[in-house]
Amino acid sequence: MNFNDWTRSVQARTEAALEARLPSADIEPTRLHDAMRYTTLGGGKRVRPLLVHAAGLLTGATPEALDAAGAAIEMIHVYSLVHDDMPAMDDDSMRRGKPTVHVQYDEATALLVGDALQSQAFVALSDAPLPAVRKAALLRELAYASGAAGMAGGQAIDLASVGVALDRVSLEKMHRMKTGALLRAAVFMGALCGSEAPESLDAATLAASVQQSQQQAGGAAIAEAVDARTFATALERYAAAIGLAFQVVDDILDVTADSATLGKTAGKDEAANKPTYVSLLGLDEARKLAKQLQADAHAALVPFGDRAERLAQLADFVVERAN
């Protein structure tokens, strides 16, 4: 299957998984459920579920487990968009080529849609066809990436940075939290869905395992712990590169693409005087940075060999949107 056919297949699976896991619009409260389905179904590139499925190929994950993880992370992403578009945040009227939820319905409904989608994401994960230890790891990954140390914290920094001239280090920190954390979670969750993955992909935990194995002088245990840490380190490098590349490209598209192409209002960041990679580095340097991050992502995948083909193609897909 070529890359385009594979993406369409995963997108179709994700649509079906979301359809099955969202409350029916015929069930009370019907307005809330209708709004949840309105904003979640039938739109978006599904980049995060694509990353989930691609990473799952590294560890022998089943499509059914990946469907659950992909649906969960997409619900979190959509909830963040619904809240991000509200007047108290970015105040946008269009998302994925149609009116935003607070415009189509009302602000109170939009707020509740985001809240409900967040909860529904964890329901989806708890029902995943996986052993309890795997589900616990997935739940932790998604919760951590969504909260104050990840997406929500990054959004708070973003709101506080309007009109502020951030340096490159501060800008990168904000985007690694706001955008990168959920993309990283998609990669790690996909890998964790497979039986061939270490039970933990936490760097500190794996480092401690290596140290403990060395102290106990168990050859096989040392090899297993080192392999797990190597696996996690390579995955971390890839996720860091693609997470930042996604945001750099978004900043580029905000000034080079029109609203019809983006599916949302173009030029919003510049109009709101938000710090971006384009405003900090200039358009040409931002494009060079995106290309460098693309190369970094490919380099990180070398230890995985052919099983990382889809992850490599997704890195190209993310960056080449700016061309």
Residue pairs with C-beta under 8 A, 6 or more apart in sequence:
1 9
3 310
3 313
3 317
6 310
7 50
7 317
10 46
10 49
10 50
10 53
10 70
11 45
11 46
11 49
11 50
13 53
13 63
13 67
13 70
14 46
14 49
14 67
14 70
14 71
14 74
15 41
15 42
16 67
17 67
17 68
17 70
17 71
17 124
18 40
18 41
18 71
18 74
18 75
19 41
21 68
21 71
21 75
21 120
21 123
21 124
21 127
22 33
22 36
22 37
22 40
22 41
22 120
23 33
23 36
23 120
24 33
25 33
25 34
25 37
27 33
31 105
31 109
32 109
32 112
32 113
32 116
35 101
35 104
35 105
35 109
35 110
35 112
35 113
36 113
36 116
36 117
36 120
38 101
38 104
38 105
39 78
39 81
39 82
39 95
39 101
39 113
40 74
40 75
40 78
40 117
43 96
43 97
43 98
43 263
44 74
44 78
44 96
46 70
46 74
47 183
47 186
47 246
47 314
47 318
48 70
48 73
48 74
48 77
48 182
48 183
48 186
49 70
49 71
49 73
49 74
49 186
50 70
50 310
50 314
51 183
51 186
51 187
51 190
51 242
51 311
51 314
52 66
52 69
52 70
52 73
52 186
52 187
52 189
52 190
52 193
53 63
53 66
53 70
53 190
53 310
54 190
54 310
54 311
54 313
54 314
55 186
55 187
55 188
55 189
55 190
55 191
55 235
55 311
56 65
56 66
56 69
56 190
56 191
56 193
56 194
57 307
57 308
57 309
57 310
57 311
58 190
58 191
58 194
58 196
58 197
58 235
58 304
58 307
58 308
58 311
59 191
59 192
59 193
59 194
59 195
59 196
59 197
60 194
60 195
60 196
61 190
61 191
61 193
61 194
61 195
61 197
62 129
62 193
64 129
65 128
65 129
65 130
65 193
65 194
66 190
66 193
68 124
68 125
68 127
68 128
68 129
68 130
69 125
69 128
69 138
69 189
69 190
69 193
70 186
70 190
71 121
71 124
72 121
72 122
72 124
72 125
72 128
72 138
72 142
72 189
73 121
73 142
73 182
73 185
73 186
73 189
75 117
75 118
75 120
75 121
75 124
76 117
76 118
76 121
76 142
76 145
76 146
76 151
76 182
77 182
78 117
79 113
79 114
79 115
79 117
79 118
79 121
80 114
80 146
80 151
80 155
80 182
81 95
82 100
82 101
82 102
82 110
82 113
82 114
82 117
83 89
83 110
83 111
83 114
84 90
84 92
84 155
85 91
85 92
85 93
85 95
85 100
85 101
85 102
85 110
86 100
86 102
86 107
86 110
86 111
87 102
87 107
89 155
89 159
90 268
90 272
92 100
92 264
92 265
92 268
93 99
93 100
93 103
93 265
94 100
94 259
94 263
94 264
94 265
95 101
95 263
95 264
96 263
96 264
97 260
97 263
98 104
100 110
101 109
101 110
101 113
102 109
102 110
105 113
118 146
121 142
122 139
122 142
122 143
125 135
125 138
125 139
125 142
126 135
126 139
128 134
128 135
128 138
128 193
130 138
130 193
133 199
134 192
134 193
134 199
137 192
137 199
137 200
137 201
138 189
138 192
138 193
141 185
141 188
141 189
141 192
142 185
142 189
144 150
144 181
144 185
145 151
145 181
145 182
145 184
145 185
146 152
146 181
146 182
146 185
147 153
148 156
149 177
149 181
150 177
150 181
150 182
150 185
151 177
151 178
151 179
151 181
151 182
153 177
153 178
154 174
154 175
154 176
154 177
154 178
154 179
154 181
155 178
157 173
157 174
157 177
157 178
158 174
158 178
158 274
161 170
161 174
161 274
161 275
162 272
162 273
162 274
163 273
164 275
165 275
166 174
166 275
166 280
167 280
168 280
168 281
171 275
171 276
171 277
171 280
172 244
175 243
175 244
175 247
176 240
176 243
176 244
178 247
179 243
179 246
179 247
179 250
180 239
180 240
180 243
180 244
180 246
180 247
181 243
183 239
183 242
183 243
183 246
184 236
184 239
184 240
184 243
187 235
187 238
187 239
187 242
187 311
188 201
188 235
188 239
191 197
191 201
191 231
191 235
192 201
197 231
198 206
198 228
198 231
198 232
200 206
200 228
201 228
201 231
201 232
201 235
202 232
203 229
203 232
203 233
203 236
206 225
206 228
206 229
206 232
207 229
209 225
209 228
209 229
210 222
210 225
210 226
210 229
212 225
213 221
213 222
213 224
213 225
214 222
230 303
231 303
234 300
234 301
234 302
234 303
234 304
235 300
237 296
237 299
237 300
238 297
238 300
238 301
238 311
238 315
241 293
241 294
241 296
241 297
241 300
241 315
242 293
242 297
242 314
242 315
242 318
244 293
245 290
245 293
245 294
245 297
245 315
245 318
245 319
246 318
247 277
248 277
248 286
248 289
248 290
248 293
249 290
249 318
249 319
249 321
249 322
251 269
251 276
251 277
251 278
251 279
251 286
252 277
252 278
252 283
252 286
252 287
252 290
252 322
253 261
253 262
253 266
253 321
253 322
254 262
254 266
254 267
254 268
254 269
254 270
254 276
254 278
255 266
255 267
255 269
255 270
255 278
255 283
256 283
256 322
257 266
258 266
259 265
259 266
268 274
269 276
269 279
270 276
270 279
277 286
277 289
278 286
281 289
287 322
290 319
290 322
291 319
293 319
294 315
294 316
294 318
294 319
297 311
297 312
297 315
298 312
298 315
301 308
301 311
301 312
304 311
